[in-house]
């Protein structure tokens, strides 16, 4: 009988090595290091209280997005309460659940505990994912233990991936752990390889996607020596979930990755991480801008209506509202048309706002004047 061609990367005799073309990843490596350095510089503007607040929001979003990628939707208030409790090492809210408490502790341990990773530690992270899931054991998931059988990933009955045989899991995970602890590779290359390697092994009956990202993030936090972790791999992936699974398929399937080459995966991983860091940079830029804006106009004689409208235009903590018209001004401040016109004219003269181009006459709208705030 003719032997079928191998299909999955773990069937290649080189599996455990992940060759790539350094010249072809140099551009994305330079970009991500540059973006990370910009983030580090911006964070120097904040005190510890502000840094803690940013970190809390990031951890909350990361936990929710990582679960969302796998089809689990968590309540934000519960996740955030658990993150606050984990950071302060004390329970602070009745909104927490045992599940979100476990997830918060998992994420903090992977980001803030830079001790070497071990099999037992990864098992504890897996246990945190499923310890409160009453149906897990019924589905053959044993929290905190490697799978005891061969498994395949299917979608709508279609085979998407066959995982490495169960009898090779222990050996491959030992090699992965050794790589995490001892490889001197660039942290971003190392994180990409660890992420893919973990997914390829698929060591557990479930939870492999979430844990692969946890381990990848652990590598970044440890090797970059981050005191704070302000960007999220999971959040960046969640925005382009379908693309993430397509990239995994293109890489793990040897019928598509015929040359056993991992350059494209590393470039993809670097780009998605750079998007995550860039998103954080934008949010922090906005926080700094708002602080400078109010510093500039603190001494101006702004009335309560104007302050309310400017606060609305400046948006929430991390993003700006694009524009606002006269009718919106009247509705927001409960004032007359004449008062709104007078207030708006005053804000224009002070340089707080400008007319939005392309909107004139009755459709005139206004936005924050970003140029004069630099």
C-alpha positions, -999 to 999 in steps of 0.1 A, spaced: 0 0 0 13 34 -9 22 55 21 2 87 24 22 120 24 27 135 59 2 164 66 10 179 100 42 197 111 47 173 140 51 145 115 82 161 100 114 147 115 126 182 122 97 190 145 109 208 176 130 230 154 113 259 136 135 272 108 129 307 94 146 333 73 160 360 96 163 386 68 126 383 60 116 389 97 141 417 103 116 444 92 88 433 116 113 428 144 126 463 140 91 477 139 79 459 170 110 468 190 105 505 180 68 505 189 76 488 223 103 515 230 77 542 222 53 526 247 80 524 273 88 561 268 52 572 271 47 553 303 74 575 320 47 602 320 26 583 345 28 577 383 22 543 399 -15 549 405 -21 557 368 0 528 357 -20 504 379 -52 517 364 -40 511 329 -27 477 338 -61 467 354 -79 477 322 -55 458 301 -57 426 321 -95 428 321 -96 431 284 -71 404 279 -90 378 299 -122 387 282 -107 386 247 -88 354 252 -120 337 263 -139 353 235 -116 338 209 -126 304 221 -163 312 222 -166 320 259 -182 354 268 -175 367 303 -191 396 322 -167 426 322 -177 437 357 -169 403 372 -136 400 354 -125 435 364 -134 429 400 -113 398 400 -84 415 385 -85 443 411 -87 417 438 -58 397 424 -36 428 421 -44 439 456 -43 403 470 -77 408 487 -113 403 476 -129 437 468 -163 430 452 -192 406 454 -193 407 416 -165 382 413 -170 346 405 -147 317 414 -141 312 377 -130 349 370 -109 348 402 -91 318 389 -86 334 355 -73 366 370 -47 347 391 -36 327 361 -30 359 340 -11 377 368 10 346 375 20 344 338 28 381 336 43 390 370 60 358 382 93 356 362 104 323 378 112 295 353 82 278 338 76 242 347 52 214 337 35 218 371 31 255 366 14 250 332 -8 223 348 -19 249 374 -28 273 346 -49 246 329 -65 238 363 -75 274 366 -93 273 333 -115 243 341 -116 239 379 -150 256 381 -164 239 349 -187 212 362 -191 197 327 -154 194 320 -149 159 334 -180 147 316 -164 159 284 -131 141 291 -113 171 303 -92 165 335 -81 199 349 -44 201 354 -35 170 335 -23 162 299 -48 145 277 -49 107 279 -59 101 243 -53 112 207 -75 141 196 -85 160 165 -99 194 160 -131 195 139 -153 224 127 -188 215 115 -176 180 110 -146 189 89 -111 179 102 -91 210 109 -61 195 127 -49 162 141 -28 167 172 4 150 180 -1 115 194 -7 113 231 24 92 237 46 121 224 30 149 245 52 145 276 85 145 256 75 175 234 63 195 264 96 189 282 114 203 252 91 233 250 96 241 287 134 238 282 132 262 252 111 287 272 137 287 301 169 286 282 166 299 247 184 332 241 164 340 210 149 374 205 118 375 228 94 382 199 107 353 178 107 331 209 71 340 218 59 333 182 76 299 183 63 289 217 28 299 207 29 277 176 47 248 193 21 246 221 -8 247 196 9 220 175 14 197 205 -22 204 218 -12 188 252 -46 191 268 -81 178 260 -93 215 258 -80 250 266 -49 247 243 -56 280 225 -59 300 256 -28 284 272 -7 288 241 -13 326 243 -6 326 281 28 308 276 36 332 247 28 362 269 48 347 297 79 346 274 75 382 265 70 394 301 100 374 314 125 380 285 116 417 281 118 421 319 84 439 320 74 453 354 40 461 339 23 445 309 3 470 289 -4 452 257 -24 420 249 -17 394 223 -52 380 228 -69 414 223 -51 419 190 -60 384 178 -97 388 189 -101 417 165 -91 393 136 -101 359 149 -107 343 115 -73 355 102 -57 339 133 -71 305 126 -62 308 89 -26 316 98 -24 286 121 -38 263 94 -14 277 68 15 270 92 6 236 108 -6 219 76 24 207 56 3 205 25 3 243 27 36 248 45 55 225 21 89 238 30 86 235 68 93 272 70 80 294 98 90 328 86 55 338 77 41 327 111 68 348 129 60 378 108 23 374 114 29 370 151 51 401 152 26 422 132 -4 412 154 17 420 185 27 453 170 -9 461 164 -16 453 201 12 475 213 2 503 189 -33 502 202 -20 508 237 2 536 225 -28 553 210 -48 550 242 -19 564 263 -14 592 238 -50 601 243 -47 601 281 -17 624 278 -34 646 254 -65 650 276 -42 660 306 -24 686 285 -57 699 271 -71 706 306 -38 720 318 -39 745 290 -75 756 296 -77 753 333 -73 790 338 -98 799 311 -133 810 322 -152 780 309 -188 776 321 -202 743 333 -219 737 299 -187 742 280 -168 719 303 -194 692 299 -193 695 261 -155 695 259 -155 664 282 -179 647 258 -158 656 228 -127 644 245 -144 610 249 -139 583 274 -107 574 291 -90 561 259 -107 575 229 -121 607 215 -157 615 202 -153 627 166 -177 657 165 -207 674 179 -233 698 164 -253 727 178 -284 706 184 -264 680 203 -249 709 223 -284 721 232 -295 685 241 -265 677 262 -265 710 282 -303 716 282 -298 752 269 -314 775 243 -302 779 207 -289 814 215 -269 802 245 -255 773 225 -244 797 198 -227 820 223 -209 791 240 -197 776 208 -185 810 195 -165 814 227 -149 780 225 -139 787 189 -123 820 198 -104 803 227 -91 776 203 -107 747 222 -126 735 191 -127 739 153 -153 735 126 -154 700 111 -145 703 75 -172 693 51 -200 702 75 -215 737 70 -247 757 76 -272 738 97 -250 707 95 -220 725 110 -203 703 136 -173 709 158 -144 688 171 -115 692 195 -87 714 181 -59 689 183 -33 711 165 -31 739 190 -28 714 219 7 701 209 
